[in-house]
């Protein structure tokens, strides 16, 4: 396992910085198409519903953070685009 200090260092010209984060639990759903605000809301609801079916419960007052990952260049056809929320 790497730490921020022991990981291979990015090239100086890459504008990449390493940052160490505390351990956390994440869940993701993969979806095709464009990641519009409306689609991200739909995917978030679907992910939460799936987690609740599996017995997960959101803590009272806990705000869930949604991060959207888009893996394709903008000219990729919507049917083959890969996104995660």
KAZIKA-V366770 format. One record per residue. N is the residue number from 0. BURIAL is 1 if it has 16 or more other C-alpha atoms within 10 Angstrom, else 0. D_FIRST is the distance of its C-alpha to the first C-alpha in whole Angstrom. Layout:
BEGIN
n->{N;N}
burial->{BURIAL;BURIAL}
d_first->{D_FIRST;D_FIRST}
END
This chain:
BEGIN
n->{0;1;2;3;4;5;6;7;8;9;10;11;12;13;14;15;16;17;18;19;20;21;22;23;24;25;26;27;28;29;30;31;32;33;34;35;36;37;38;39;40;41;42;43;44;45;46;47;48;49;50;51;52;53;54;55;56;57;58;59;60;61;62;63;64;65;66;67;68;69;70;71;72;73;74;75;76;77;78;79;80;81;82;83;84}
burial->{0;0;0;0;0;0;0;0;0;0;0;0;0;0;0;0;0;0;0;0;0;0;0;0;0;0;0;1;0;0;1;0;0;1;1;0;0;0;0;1;0;0;1;1;0;0;1;1;0;0;0;0;0;0;0;0;0;0;0;0;0;0;0;0;0;0;0;0;0;1;0;0;0;0;0;0;0;0;0;0;1;1;1;1;1}
d_first->{0;4;7;10;11;9;9;12;15;17;21;23;25;23;23;19;18;14;14;12;14;14;13;16;18;19;21;23;26;26;30;32;34;34;32;35;35;38;35;32;34;35;32;31;34;33;29;30;33;31;29;32;33;30;31;29;31;30;31;34;34;30;30;28;26;26;24;26;24;26;25;28;31;34;36;34;37;36;36;33;31;28;27;25;26}
END
